[in-house]
Amino acid sequence: MNWTAILVTLKLATLTALILVLIGLPLAYWLAFSRWRWKFLVESVVALPLVLPPTVLGFYILVAIGPHSPLGQFYIDLVGHPLPFTFEGLLLASVLYSLPFAVQPFAAAFEQVDRRLIEASWTLGVSRPMTFFKLIVPFSAAGIITGAVLSFAHTLGEFGVVLMVGGNIEGVTRTVSIDIYDEVQALNYAGAAKTALFLLIVSYTVLLAVYAINRKVWAIWPQK
């Protein structure tokens, strides 16, 4: 197995999940509690990666961060090299691609919190940020963990977006899915099977964790 590609993939998935927790929580909070009548426009944009072909999304991201775009030119002026076909560019694309897998579980969990508890907290003089961290987040822990884990698992299997934005640079942007594709192209089915089995085991373990959290199977264990 290509352990370099595996490490790149795990690094990418971990950073993507962490970033999505940081930016996804406030976005999901706004989606869950905002009464803006045009909120559905933002919701549709967040959910767009669910239905948009990965190659199409990857193409638009590639154009948006290219050297001729304002964002791409700003990045070149800042660090001295283009953003496409770098790990940073791949990370940005992964965050956008996995955004709905984090935000939607977050928002669904926030919507399940009893509004009377939230309003009672405000009535007692607790600020909105403190209410969020001390009340809403604890009650939404399962949904938050689910969103983070799903975004991690979704990033593990990225292919179209990775190939479009990151290319296939060994040790930089070559992920497990790209490595499997290359092994199949080279007719090395044994090597592809080993890597695919590893990815299957990791993905299945992640999904087991999600279902275990949602079904609260750990409740059978005594609390200390």
LONU-75412 format. One record per residue (C-alpha): y, z, x; residue number from 1; residue in three letters. Coordinates in steps of 0.1 Angstrom, whole numbers, padded with zeros to 4 digits. Layout:
LONU-75412
<r><v>Y</v><w>Z</w><u>X</u><resi>NUM</resi><resn>ala</resn></r>
...
end
This chain:
LONU-75412
<r><v>0000</v><w>0000</w><u>0000</u><resi>1</resi><resn>met</resn></r>
<r><v>0036</v><w>-0006</w><u>0010</u><resi>2</resi><resn>asn</resn></r>
<r><v>0048</v><w>0030</w><u>0014</u><resi>3</resi><resn>trp</resn></r>
<r><v>0083</v><w>0018</w><u>0023</u><resi>4</resi><resn>thr</resn></r>
<r><v>0086</v><w>0000</w><u>-0011</u><resi>5</resi><resn>ala</resn></r>
<r><v>0072</v><w>0031</w><u>-0028</u><resi>6</resi><resn>ile</resn></r>
<r><v>0098</v><w>0053</w><u>-0011</u><resi>7</resi><resn>leu</resn></r>
<r><v>0126</v><w>0029</w><u>-0020</u><resi>8</resi><resn>val</resn></r>
<r><v>0115</v><w>0029</w><u>-0056</u><resi>9</resi><resn>thr</resn></r>
<r><v>0112</v><w>0067</w><u>-0059</u><resi>10</resi><resn>leu</resn></r>
<r><v>0146</v><w>0071</w><u>-0043</u><resi>11</resi><resn>lys</resn></r>
<r><v>0161</v><w>0045</w><u>-0067</u><resi>12</resi><resn>leu</resn></r>
<r><v>0145</v><w>0061</w><u>-0098</u><resi>13</resi><resn>ala</resn></r>
<r><v>0155</v><w>0096</w><u>-0088</u><resi>14</resi><resn>thr</resn></r>
<r><v>0191</v><w>0087</w><u>-0081</u><resi>15</resi><resn>leu</resn></r>
<r><v>0193</v><w>0067</w><u>-0113</u><resi>16</resi><resn>thr</resn></r>
<r><v>0180</v><w>0096</w><u>-0134</u><resi>17</resi><resn>ala</resn></r>
<r><v>0205</v><w>0120</w><u>-0118</u><resi>18</resi><resn>leu</resn></r>
<r><v>0235</v><w>0097</w><u>-0123</u><resi>19</resi><resn>ile</resn></r>
<r><v>0225</v><w>0091</w><u>-0159</u><resi>20</resi><resn>leu</resn></r>
<r><v>0223</v><w>0128</w><u>-0166</u><resi>21</resi><resn>val</resn></r>
<r><v>0258</v><w>0132</w><u>-0152</u><resi>22</resi><resn>leu</resn></r>
<r><v>0274</v><w>0103</w><u>-0171</u><resi>23</resi><resn>ile</resn></r>
<r><v>0250</v><w>0102</w><u>-0200</u><resi>24</resi><resn>gly</resn></r>
<r><v>0256</v><w>0138</w><u>-0213</u><resi>25</resi><resn>leu</resn></r>
<r><v>0293</v><w>0134</w><u>-0220</u><resi>26</resi><resn>pro</resn></r>
<r><v>0288</v><w>0099</w><u>-0234</u><resi>27</resi><resn>leu</resn></r>
<r><v>0260</v><w>0112</w><u>-0257</u><resi>28</resi><resn>ala</resn></r>
<r><v>0281</v><w>0141</w><u>-0267</u><resi>29</resi><resn>tyr</resn></r>
<r><v>0309</v><w>0118</w><u>-0278</u><resi>30</resi><resn>trp</resn></r>
<r><v>0284</v><w>0095</w><u>-0297</u><resi>31</resi><resn>leu</resn></r>
<r><v>0268</v><w>0125</w><u>-0314</u><resi>32</resi><resn>ala</resn></r>
<r><v>0300</v><w>0143</w><u>-0325</u><resi>33</resi><resn>phe</resn></r>
<r><v>0327</v><w>0116</w><u>-0327</u><resi>34</resi><resn>ser</resn></r>
<r><v>0340</v><w>0106</w><u>-0361</u><resi>35</resi><resn>arg</resn></r>
<r><v>0357</v><w>0074</w><u>-0349</u><resi>36</resi><resn>trp</resn></r>
<r><v>0349</v><w>0047</w><u>-0375</u><resi>37</resi><resn>arg</resn></r>
<r><v>0343</v><w>0021</w><u>-0348</u><resi>38</resi><resn>trp</resn></r>
<r><v>0318</v><w>0042</w><u>-0328</u><resi>39</resi><resn>lys</resn></r>
<r><v>0290</v><w>0018</w><u>-0336</u><resi>40</resi><resn>phe</resn></r>
<r><v>0307</v><w>-0007</w><u>-0312</u><resi>41</resi><resn>leu</resn></r>
<r><v>0301</v><w>0016</w><u>-0283</u><resi>42</resi><resn>val</resn></r>
<r><v>0266</v><w>0024</w><u>-0296</u><resi>43</resi><resn>glu</resn></r>
<r><v>0257</v><w>-0012</w><u>-0296</u><resi>44</resi><resn>ser</resn></r>
<r><v>0270</v><w>-0018</w><u>-0261</u><resi>45</resi><resn>val</resn></r>
<r><v>0249</v><w>0012</w><u>-0248</u><resi>46</resi><resn>val</resn></r>
<r><v>0218</v><w>-0001</w><u>-0265</u><resi>47</resi><resn>ala</resn></r>
<r><v>0223</v><w>-0037</w><u>-0254</u><resi>48</resi><resn>leu</resn></r>
<r><v>0199</v><w>-0034</w><u>-0223</u><resi>49</resi><resn>pro</resn></r>
<r><v>0171</v><w>-0027</w><u>-0248</u><resi>50</resi><resn>leu</resn></r>
<r><v>0172</v><w>-0062</w><u>-0262</u><resi>51</resi><resn>val</resn></r>
<r><v>0189</v><w>-0082</w><u>-0234</u><resi>52</resi><resn>leu</resn></r>
<r><v>0165</v><w>-0100</w><u>-0211</u><resi>53</resi><resn>pro</resn></r>
<r><v>0165</v><w>-0083</w><u>-0177</u><resi>54</resi><resn>pro</resn></r>
<r><v>0173</v><w>-0116</w><u>-0159</u><resi>55</resi><resn>thr</resn></r>
<r><v>0203</v><w>-0122</w><u>-0181</u><resi>56</resi><resn>val</resn></r>
<r><v>0216</v><w>-0086</w><u>-0176</u><resi>57</resi><resn>leu</resn></r>
<r><v>0210</v><w>-0090</w><u>-0139</u><resi>58</resi><resn>gly</resn></r>
<r><v>0229</v><w>-0123</w><u>-0137</u><resi>59</resi><resn>phe</resn></r>
<r><v>0259</v><w>-0108</w><u>-0155</u><resi>60</resi><resn>tyr</resn></r>
<r><v>0258</v><w>-0077</w><u>-0132</u><resi>61</resi><resn>ile</resn></r>
<r><v>0256</v><w>-0100</w><u>-0102</u><resi>62</resi><resn>leu</resn></r>
<r><v>0286</v><w>-0119</w><u>-0113</u><resi>63</resi><resn>val</resn></r>
<r><v>0305</v><w>-0087</w><u>-0121</u><resi>64</resi><resn>ala</resn></r>
<r><v>0300</v><w>-0072</w><u>-0086</u><resi>65</resi><resn>ile</resn></r>
<r><v>0301</v><w>-0105</w><u>-0067</u><resi>66</resi><resn>gly</resn></r>
<r><v>0327</v><w>-0110</w><u>-0039</u><resi>67</resi><resn>pro</resn></r>
<r><v>0349</v><w>-0131</w><u>-0062</u><resi>68</resi><resn>his</resn></r>
<r><v>0352</v><w>-0105</w><u>-0089</u><resi>69</resi><resn>ser</resn></r>
<r><v>0378</v><w>-0077</w><u>-0088</u><resi>70</resi><resn>pro</resn></r>
<r><v>0351</v><w>-0050</w><u>-0085</u><resi>71</resi><resn>leu</resn></r>
<r><v>0333</v><w>-0069</w><u>-0058</u><resi>72</resi><resn>gly</resn></r>
<r><v>0365</v><w>-0075</w><u>-0039</u><resi>73</resi><resn>gln</resn></r>
<r><v>0375</v><w>-0039</w><u>-0042</u><resi>74</resi><resn>phe</resn></r>
<r><v>0341</v><w>-0028</w><u>-0028</u><resi>75</resi><resn>tyr</resn></r>
<r><v>0344</v><w>-0052</w><u>0001</u><resi>76</resi><resn>ile</resn></r>
<r><v>0379</v><w>-0038</w><u>0009</u><resi>77</resi><resn>asp</resn></r>
<r><v>0366</v><w>-0003</w><u>0007</u><resi>78</resi><resn>leu</resn></r>
<r><v>0334</v><w>-0004</w><u>0027</u><resi>79</resi><resn>val</resn></r>
<r><v>0335</v><w>-0038</w><u>0045</u><resi>80</resi><resn>gly</resn></r>
<r><v>0305</v><w>-0056</w><u>0030</u><resi>81</resi><resn>his</resn></r>
<r><v>0296</v><w>-0071</w><u>-0004</u><resi>82</resi><resn>pro</resn></r>
<r><v>0279</v><w>-0050</w><u>-0031</u><resi>83</resi><resn>leu</resn></r>
<r><v>0251</v><w>-0075</w><u>-0042</u><resi>84</resi><resn>pro</resn></r>
<r><v>0218</v><w>-0073</w><u>-0024</u><resi>85</resi><resn>phe</resn></r>
<r><v>0224</v><w>-0038</w><u>-0012</u><resi>86</resi><resn>thr</resn></r>
<r><v>0208</v><w>-0005</w><u>-0023</u><resi>87</resi><resn>phe</resn></r>
<r><v>0241</v><w>0006</w><u>-0038</u><resi>88</resi><resn>glu</resn></r>
<r><v>0244</v><w>-0026</w><u>-0059</u><resi>89</resi><resn>gly</resn></r>
<r><v>0208</v><w>-0021</w><u>-0070</u><resi>90</resi><resn>leu</resn></r>
<r><v>0215</v><w>0015</w><u>-0080</u><resi>91</resi><resn>leu</resn></r>
<r><v>0245</v><w>0004</w><u>-0101</u><resi>92</resi><resn>leu</resn></r>
<r><v>0224</v><w>-0022</w><u>-0119</u><resi>93</resi><resn>ala</resn></r>
<r><v>0196</v><w>0003</w><u>-0125</u><resi>94</resi><resn>ser</resn></r>
<r><v>0220</v><w>0028</w><u>-0140</u><resi>95</resi><resn>val</resn></r>
<r><v>0233</v><w>0001</w><u>-0164</u><resi>96</resi><resn>leu</resn></r>
<r><v>0198</v><w>-0011</w><u>-0172</u><resi>97</resi><resn>tyr</resn></r>
<r><v>0184</v><w>0024</w><u>-0180</u><resi>98</resi><resn>ser</resn></r>
<r><v>0215</v><w>0037</w><u>-0197</u><resi>99</resi><resn>leu</resn></r>
<r><v>0201</v><w>0036</w><u>-0233</u><resi>100</resi><resn>pro</resn></r>
<r><v>0168</v><w>0053</w><u>-0222</u><resi>101</resi><resn>phe</resn></r>
<r><v>0189</v><w>0084</w><u>-0213</u><resi>102</resi><resn>ala</resn></r>
<r><v>0218</v><w>0083</w><u>-0237</u><resi>103</resi><resn>val</resn></r>
<r><v>0198</v><w>0078</w><u>-0269</u><resi>104</resi><resn>gln</resn></r>
<r><v>0175</v><w>0108</w><u>-0264</u><resi>105</resi><resn>pro</resn></r>
<r><v>0205</v><w>0129</w><u>-0254</u><resi>106</resi><resn>phe</resn></r>
<r><v>0225</v><w>0120</w><u>-0285</u><resi>107</resi><resn>ala</resn></r>
<r><v>0195</v><w>0124</w><u>-0308</u><resi>108</resi><resn>ala</resn></r>
<r><v>0189</v><w>0159</w><u>-0294</u><resi>109</resi><resn>ala</resn></r>
<r><v>0226</v><w>0168</w><u>-0298</u><resi>110</resi><resn>phe</resn></r>
<r><v>0226</v><w>0157</w><u>-0334</u><resi>111</resi><resn>glu</resn></r>
<r><v>0197</v><w>0181</w><u>-0341</u><resi>112</resi><resn>gln</resn></r>
<r><v>0217</v><w>0212</w><u>-0331</u><resi>113</resi><resn>val</resn></r>
<r><v>0229</v><w>0231</w><u>-0362</u><resi>114</resi><resn>asp</resn></r>
<r><v>0266</v><w>0224</w><u>-0367</u><resi>115</resi><resn>arg</resn></r>
<r><v>0271</v><w>0258</w><u>-0382</u><resi>116</resi><resn>arg</resn></r>
<r><v>0262</v><w>0274</w><u>-0348</u><resi>117</resi><resn>leu</resn></r>
<r><v>0286</v><w>0251</w><u>-0330</u><resi>118</resi><resn>ile</resn></r>
<r><v>0314</v><w>0259</w><u>-0355</u><resi>119</resi><resn>glu</resn></r>
<r><v>0307</v><w>0296</w><u>-0353</u><resi>120</resi><resn>ala</resn></r>
<r><v>0310</v><w>0294</w><u>-0315</u><resi>121</resi><resn>ser</resn></r>
<r><v>0344</v><w>0277</w><u>-0319</u><resi>122</resi><resn>trp</resn></r>
<r><v>0355</v><w>0303</w><u>-0344</u><resi>123</resi><resn>thr</resn></r>
<r><v>0347</v><w>0331</w><u>-0320</u><resi>124</resi><resn>leu</resn></r>
<r><v>0371</v><w>0315</w><u>-0295</u><resi>125</resi><resn>gly</resn></r>
<r><v>0345</v><w>0299</w><u>-0272</u><resi>126</resi><resn>val</resn></r>
<r><v>0359</v><w>0267</w><u>-0257</u><resi>127</resi><resn>ser</resn></r>
<r><v>0343</v><w>0234</w><u>-0264</u><resi>128</resi><resn>arg</resn></r>
<r><v>0330</v><w>0230</w><u>-0228</u><resi>129</resi><resn>pro</resn></r>
<r><v>0315</v><w>0265</w><u>-0228</u><resi>130</resi><resn>met</resn></r>
<r><v>0300</v><w>0258</w><u>-0262</u><resi>131</resi><resn>thr</resn></r>
<r><v>0285</v><w>0227</w><u>-0248</u><resi>132</resi><resn>phe</resn></r>
<r><v>0269</v><w>0243</w><u>-0218</u><resi>133</resi><resn>phe</resn></r>
<r><v>0259</v><w>0276</w><u>-0233</u><resi>134</resi><resn>lys</resn></r>
<r><v>0248</v><w>0265</w><u>-0268</u><resi>135</resi><resn>leu</resn></r>
<r><v>0243</v><w>0227</w><u>-0272</u><resi>136</resi><resn>ile</resn></r>
<r><v>0226</v><w>0221</w><u>-0239</u><resi>137</resi><resn>val</resn></r>
<r><v>0200</v><w>0249</w><u>-0242</u><resi>138</resi><resn>pro</resn></r>
<r><v>0191</v><w>0238</w><u>-0277</u><resi>139</resi><resn>phe</resn></r>
<r><v>0189</v><w>0202</w><u>-0266</u><resi>140</resi><resn>ser</resn></r>
<r><v>0169</v><w>0209</w><u>-0234</u><resi>141</resi><resn>ala</resn></r>
<r><v>0138</v><w>0189</w><u>-0245</u><resi>142</resi><resn>ala</resn></r>
<r><v>0158</v><w>0159</w><u>-0254</u><resi>143</resi><resn>gly</resn></r>
<r><v>0178</v><w>0160</w><u>-0221</u><resi>144</resi><resn>ile</resn></r>
<r><v>0146</v><w>0163</w><u>-0201</u><resi>145</resi><resn>ile</resn></r>
<r><v>0130</v><w>0135</w><u>-0221</u><resi>146</resi><resn>thr</resn></r>
<r><v>0160</v><w>0112</w><u>-0214</u><resi>147</resi><resn>gly</resn></r>
<r><v>0160</v><w>0120</w><u>-0177</u><resi>148</resi><resn>ala</resn></r>
<r><v>0123</v><w>0114</w><u>-0174</u><resi>149</resi><resn>val</resn></r>
<r><v>0123</v><w>0082</w><u>-0194</u><resi>150</resi><resn>leu</resn></r>
<r><v>0152</v><w>0068</w><u>-0173</u><resi>151</resi><resn>ser</resn></r>
<r><v>0132</v><w>0077</w><u>-0142</u><resi>152</resi><resn>phe</resn></r>
<r><v>0100</v><w>0060</w><u>-0155</u><resi>153</resi><resn>ala</resn></r>
<r><v>0119</v><w>0030</w><u>-0167</u><resi>154</resi><resn>his</resn></r>
<r><v>0135</v><w>0024</w><u>-0133</u><resi>155</resi><resn>thr</resn></r>
<r><v>0100</v><w>0026</w><u>-0116</u><resi>156</resi><resn>leu</resn></r>
<r><v>0090</v><w>-0007</w><u>-0133</u><resi>157</resi><resn>gly</resn></r>
<r><v>0122</v><w>-0027</w><u>-0130</u><resi>158</resi><resn>glu</resn></r>
<r><v>0116</v><w>-0063</w><u>-0119</u><resi>159</resi><resn>phe</resn></r>
<r><v>0141</v><w>-0088</w><u>-0133</u><resi>160</resi><resn>gly</resn></r>
<r><v>0172</v><w>-0068</w><u>-0127</u><resi>161</resi><resn>val</resn></r>
<r><v>0160</v><w>-0058</w><u>-0092</u><resi>162</resi><resn>val</resn></r>
<r><v>0152</v><w>-0093</w><u>-0082</u><resi>163</resi><resn>leu</resn></r>
<r><v>0186</v><w>-0107</w><u>-0095</u><resi>164</resi><resn>met</resn></r>
<r><v>0208</v><w>-0080</w><u>-0080</u><resi>165</resi><resn>val</resn></r>
<r><v>0189</v><w>-0065</w><u>-0051</u><resi>166</resi><resn>gly</resn></r>
<r><v>0168</v><w>-0094</w><u>-0039</u><resi>167</resi><resn>gly</resn></r>
<r><v>0137</v><w>-0086</w><u>-0018</u><resi>168</resi><resn>asn</resn></r>
<r><v>0149</v><w>-0069</w><u>0014</u><resi>169</resi><resn>ile</resn></r>
<r><v>0123</v><w>-0048</w><u>0030</u><resi>170</resi><resn>glu</resn></r>
<r><v>0133</v><w>-0011</w><u>0033</u><resi>171</resi><resn>gly</resn></r>
<r><v>0165</v><w>-0017</w><u>0013</u><resi>172</resi><resn>val</resn></r>
<r><v>0159</v><w>-0033</w><u>-0021</u><resi>173</resi><resn>thr</resn></r>
<r><v>0122</v><w>-0042</w><u>-0021</u><resi>174</resi><resn>arg</resn></r>
<r><v>0107</v><w>-0020</w><u>-0048</u><resi>175</resi><resn>thr</resn></r>
<r><v>0071</v><w>-0015</w><u>-0059</u><resi>176</resi><resn>val</resn></r>
<r><v>0073</v><w>-0042</w><u>-0087</u><resi>177</resi><resn>ser</resn></r>
<r><v>0086</v><w>-0068</w><u>-0062</u><resi>178</resi><resn>ile</resn></r>
<r><v>0059</v><w>-0058</w><u>-0037</u><resi>179</resi><resn>asp</resn></r>
<r><v>0032</v><w>-0063</w><u>-0064</u><resi>180</resi><resn>ile</resn></r>
<r><v>0046</v><w>-0097</w><u>-0072</u><resi>181</resi><resn>tyr</resn></r>
<r><v>0046</v><w>-0107</w><u>-0036</u><resi>182</resi><resn>asp</resn></r>
<r><v>0010</v><w>-0096</w><u>-0031</u><resi>183</resi><resn>glu</resn></r>
<r><v>-0001</v><w>-0116</w><u>-0061</u><resi>184</resi><resn>val</resn></r>
<r><v>0018</v><w>-0147</w><u>-0048</u><resi>185</resi><resn>gln</resn></r>
<r><v>0000</v><w>-0142</w><u>-0015</u><resi>186</resi><resn>ala</resn></r>
<r><v>-0033</v><w>-0140</w><u>-0033</u><resi>187</resi><resn>leu</resn></r>
<r><v>-0038</v><w>-0105</w><u>-0020</u><resi>188</resi><resn>asn</resn></r>
<r><v>-0052</v><w>-0091</w><u>-0053</u><resi>189</resi><resn>tyr</resn></r>
<r><v>-0067</v><w>-0060</w><u>-0036</u><resi>190</resi><resn>ala</resn></r>
<r><v>-0034</v><w>-0049</w><u>-0022</u><resi>191</resi><resn>gly</resn></r>
<r><v>-0016</v><w>-0056</w><u>-0055</u><resi>192</resi><resn>ala</resn></r>
<r><v>-0043</v><w>-0037</w><u>-0074</u><resi>193</resi><resn>ala</resn></r>
<r><v>-0039</v><w>-0006</w><u>-0053</u><resi>194</resi><resn>lys</resn></r>
<r><v>-0001</v><w>-0006</w><u>-0057</u><resi>195</resi><resn>thr</resn></r>
<r><v>-0004</v><w>-0013</w><u>-0094</u><resi>196</resi><resn>ala</resn></r>
<r><v>-0028</v><w>0016</w><u>-0098</u><resi>197</resi><resn>leu</resn></r>
<r><v>-0005</v><w>0039</w><u>-0080</u><resi>198</resi><resn>phe</resn></r>
<r><v>0024</v><w>0029</w><u>-0103</u><resi>199</resi><resn>leu</resn></r>
<r><v>0002</v><w>0032</w><u>-0134</u><resi>200</resi><resn>leu</resn></r>
<r><v>-0008</v><w>0068</w><u>-0124</u><resi>201</resi><resn>ile</resn></r>
<r><v>0028</v><w>0078</w><u>-0117</u><resi>202</resi><resn>val</resn></r>
<r><v>0041</v><w>0062</w><u>-0150</u><resi>203</resi><resn>ser</resn></r>
<r><v>0013</v><w>0078</w><u>-0170</u><resi>204</resi><resn>tyr</resn></r>
<r><v>0020</v><w>0112</w><u>-0155</u><resi>205</resi><resn>thr</resn></r>
<r><v>0056</v><w>0109</w><u>-0164</u><resi>206</resi><resn>val</resn></r>
<r><v>0048</v><w>0100</w><u>-0200</u><resi>207</resi><resn>leu</resn></r>
<r><v>0024</v><w>0129</w><u>-0202</u><resi>208</resi><resn>leu</resn></r>
<r><v>0052</v><w>0152</w><u>-0192</u><resi>209</resi><resn>ala</resn></r>
<r><v>0075</v><w>0137</w><u>-0219</u><resi>210</resi><resn>val</resn></r>
<r><v>0049</v><w>0141</w><u>-0247</u><resi>211</resi><resn>tyr</resn></r>
<r><v>0041</v><w>0176</w><u>-0235</u><resi>212</resi><resn>ala</resn></r>
<r><v>0077</v><w>0187</w><u>-0236</u><resi>213</resi><resn>ile</resn></r>
<r><v>0082</v><w>0171</w><u>-0271</u><resi>214</resi><resn>asn</resn></r>
<r><v>0051</v><w>0186</w><u>-0285</u><resi>215</resi><resn>arg</resn></r>
<r><v>0058</v><w>0220</w><u>-0269</u><resi>216</resi><resn>lys</resn></r>
<r><v>0022</v><w>0223</w><u>-0256</u><resi>217</resi><resn>val</resn></r>
<r><v>0034</v><w>0247</w><u>-0230</u><resi>218</resi><resn>trp</resn></r>
<r><v>0042</v><w>0272</w><u>-0258</u><resi>219</resi><resn>ala</resn></r>
<r><v>0005</v><w>0284</w><u>-0256</u><resi>220</resi><resn>ile</resn></r>
<r><v>0013</v><w>0300</w><u>-0222</u><resi>221</resi><resn>trp</resn></r>
<r><v>0027</v><w>0336</w><u>-0224</u><resi>222</resi><resn>pro</resn></r>
<r><v>0064</v><w>0340</w><u>-0216</u><resi>223</resi><resn>gln</resn></r>
<r><v>0072</v><w>0364</w><u>-0188</u><resi>224</resi><resn>lys</resn></r>
end
